[in-house]
């Protein structure tokens, strides 16, 4: 199969992942802008909250002042958001041949709800697989930095920012284990580097992925 180019009509999903404060939400629009300058049709979205219903689910699951869901409830809210997100945003965009950039996807669910919340990882993975029904990112750009760096940078007051350091360590360890297990589908970027260098590394990783598929 020839590499994807901006003139192709094959859609492609790229996920941006990282611990709290790693900078993925800041970097994703910068990467999108760089790709648009190269001629790509880009859809930027996020989880949770990429749809109208998803915005309500995001409030329920992340608001530090809302009722606290138990881990299984939290997982099911995230999966409900993903099901709606896929149906309304991601799958239509892929069908149009767009390049979809999403701020969080399946890896976050497995890292946060599986490893960090200590739910059964196999169960979390199986449920996510049912919801995604074969839709997987061609590449996950993992913005990695020490937990101390991320928490120092993290803004906002959602429930995850209030978690203990050990929780975030488990999330980071999970992400890095995913990258080691599947290096062709992961691009690990040093998120502690200078911002321009981070953007450049992420853009290069995405372009290399598009050349392979």
C-alpha positions in Angstrom: 0.0 0.0 0.0 1.4 3.4 -1.0 2.0 6.0 1.7 -0.9 8.3 2.5 -0.7 11.8 1.0 -3.0 14.8 1.5 -4.8 13.9 -1.8 -5.7 10.4 -0.6 -9.2 9.7 0.5 -8.3 7.2 3.1 -9.0 8.4 6.6 -6.5 8.0 9.4 -6.9 8.3 13.2 -4.1 9.7 15.3 -4.4 9.7 19.2 -2.5 12.1 21.4 -1.9 10.8 24.9 0.0 11.6 28.1 -0.2 12.1 31.8 -1.7 15.3 33.3 0.3 18.3 32.4 2.3 16.6 29.6 1.2 19.2 27.1 -0.8 17.1 24.6 -3.8 19.4 24.6 -1.5 22.4 23.9 0.5 20.5 21.3 -2.3 19.0 19.3 -3.5 22.2 17.7 0.1 23.1 16.8 0.6 19.7 15.1 -2.8 20.1 13.4 -1.7 23.5 12.0 1.6 22.2 10.7 -0.2 19.3 9.0 -2.8 21.7 7.4 0.0 23.7 6.0 1.1 20.6 4.2 -2.3 20.1 2.7 -4.1 17.7 5.1 -7.8 17.9 5.9 -7.8 17.7 9.7 -10.5 17.0 12.2 -9.5 17.9 15.8 -11.5 16.3 18.6 -11.2 15.1 22.2 -12.3 12.6 24.8 -14.4 12.9 26.8 -16.4 15.7 25.3 -16.2 15.5 21.5 -19.9 15.6 21.1 -22.8 17.4 22.8 -23.7 14.3 24.8 -20.0 13.8 25.5 -19.7 17.3 27.0 -22.3 16.3 29.6 -20.5 13.0 30.3 -17.2 14.9 30.7 -18.8 17.1 33.4 -20.1 14.1 35.2 -16.8 12.2 35.2 -14.3 15.0 35.7 -15.9 17.7 37.8 -14.2 17.6 41.2 -17.4 19.0 42.8 -19.8 16.4 41.2 -20.6 13.1 42.8 -17.6 10.7 42.7 -18.3 7.7 40.5 -16.9 4.3 41.5 -14.2 3.0 39.1 -16.5 0.8 37.1 -19.0 3.6 36.7 -16.2 5.9 35.6 -15.1 3.3 33.0 -18.6 2.9 31.6 -19.1 6.7 31.3 -15.8 6.9 29.3 -16.9 4.1 27.1 -20.3 5.7 26.6 -18.6 8.9 25.5 -16.4 6.9 23.1 -19.3 5.1 21.5 -21.0 8.4 20.8 -17.8 10.0 19.7 -17.1 7.3 17.2 -20.6 7.4 15.8 -20.9 11.2 15.5 -17.4 12.4 14.8 -14.6 9.9 14.2 -16.2 7.3 11.9 -17.9 10.0 9.6 -14.6 11.9 9.4 -12.6 8.7 8.5 -15.2 7.9 5.9 -14.6 11.3 4.3 -10.9 10.6 4.2 -10.0 13.1 6.9 -7.0 12.9 9.2 -8.5 12.7 12.7 -6.5 13.9 15.7 -8.0 13.0 19.0 -6.9 14.2 22.4 -7.1 10.9 24.3 -8.6 7.6 23.1 -8.4 3.9 24.2 -4.9 4.0 25.7 -6.1 6.5 28.3 -9.0 4.3 29.3 -6.7 1.3 29.8 -4.0 3.3 31.5 -6.3 5.3 33.8 -9.2 3.0 34.5 -7.3 -0.3 34.2 -3.9 0.3 35.6 -4.3 3.4 37.7 -7.8 2.6 39.1 -6.8 -1.1 39.3 -9.8 -2.5 37.4 -9.2 -5.8 35.6 -7.1 -4.7 32.6 -8.3 -7.6 30.5 -11.9 -6.6 31.1 -11.3 -2.9 30.4 -9.5 -3.9 27.2 -12.3 -6.2 26.1 -15.0 -3.7 26.8 -13.1 -1.0 24.9 -12.7 -3.4 22.0 -16.4 -3.9 21.8 -17.1 -0.2 21.8 -14.4 0.5 19.2 -15.3 -2.4 16.9 -12.0 -2.4 15.1 -11.3 1.4 15.0 -7.8 1.8 16.4 -5.3 4.7 16.0 -2.8 4.2 13.2 -0.4 6.1 15.6 -0.5 7.2 19.2 1.7 10.2 20.0 2.7 9.8 23.6 3.9 13.0 25.3 6.1 11.7 28.1 7.6 13.6 31.1 8.2 12.8 34.7 5.2 13.0 36.9 6.6 15.8 38.9 7.0 17.9 35.8 3.5 17.2 34.6 1.8 17.9 37.9 3.8 21.2 38.2 2.4 22.3 34.8 -1.1 20.9 35.2 -3.9 23.4 35.1 -7.5 23.0 36.2 -9.2 21.5 39.2 -10.7 18.3 37.8 -10.7 15.0 39.8 -7.7 13.7 38.1 -5.5 16.6 39.0 -6.3 15.9 42.6 -5.1 12.3 42.5 -2.0 11.2 44.5 1.4 11.1 42.8 1.3 7.3 42.8 -1.8 7.3 40.7 -0.1 9.4 38.0 3.0 7.2 38.2 0.9 4.1 37.4 -0.6 6.0 34.4 2.8 7.0 33.1 4.2 3.4 33.5 1.2 2.0 31.7 1.6 4.4 28.7 5.3 3.6 28.4 4.6 -0.1 28.6 2.1 0.3 25.7 4.8 2.1 23.6 7.4 -0.6 24.3 5.0 -3.4 23.3 4.0 -1.7 20.0 6.7 0.7 18.8 5.3 0.8 15.3 2.1 2.4 16.6 3.6 4.7 19.2 5.7 7.8 18.9 7.2 8.8 22.3 8.0 12.5 22.5 10.0 14.1 25.2 7.4 16.5 26.6 10.0 18.1 28.9 11.9 19.5 25.9 11.5 23.0 24.5 7.9 23.6 23.1 9.1 24.0 19.5 11.2 20.8 19.8 8.1 18.9 21.1 6.0 20.1 18.2 8.6 19.2 15.7 9.1 15.7 17.1 5.3 15.1 17.1 4.9 16.4 13.5 7.8 14.2 12.4 6.3 11.2 14.1 2.9 11.7 12.4 4.5 12.2 9.0 6.6 9.0 9.4 3.5 7.1 10.3 1.6 8.4 7.2 4.6 7.3 5.0 4.2 3.7 6.4 0.5 3.2 5.8 
